[in-house]
Amino acid sequence: MYRRRNVAERCFNRLEQWRGIAARYCRTARSYQAAVTLAALLMWL
């Protein structure tokens, strides 16, 4: 369980490097979700 938690925390830390996601500039939940999805996709590629 700790191993899975570590992976999730590292993922969130990498996502927070994106300024718009860390500061939550998006006004709506839908646009915030789209920004997180885009950042995750770019990290994965």
N, C-alpha and C positions, 0 to 999 in steps of 0.2 A: 504494500500500500504506500509506503514511503517513497518507493521508486517512482510510482505513478504521480505522486504529489510533486516530487522534484521536477519531473518533466513538465507538468502543468505550470509550476511557478516560473521555470525558465522561459516557457513560451510567453507568459504574461509579461515578464521582464523585457523580453525582446520586443513585444508589441508596444510597450510603453516608450520605447525609443522613438517611435513615431510621434511627433509633436502634437498633431491633431487628435490622436487617440488619448495621449496622456492628459492633455488639457481639456479634452472633451468639447471641442469647438462646435461639433455637430449639434444642432438644436433638437432634432427628432431622433427617436430610438431607431427608426428605419435607416436614416443616413449614418448614424453611428455604427450600426451593424454592417452596413455596406463598407464603411471605412475599415473596420476590423477585418472583414472578409478579404478586402483588397490587400491589406497589409499582410495578412496570413498567407495569401496566395503568392505574393511577391517574395516572402521569406522562404516559402516552400520551393519555389523555382530556383 
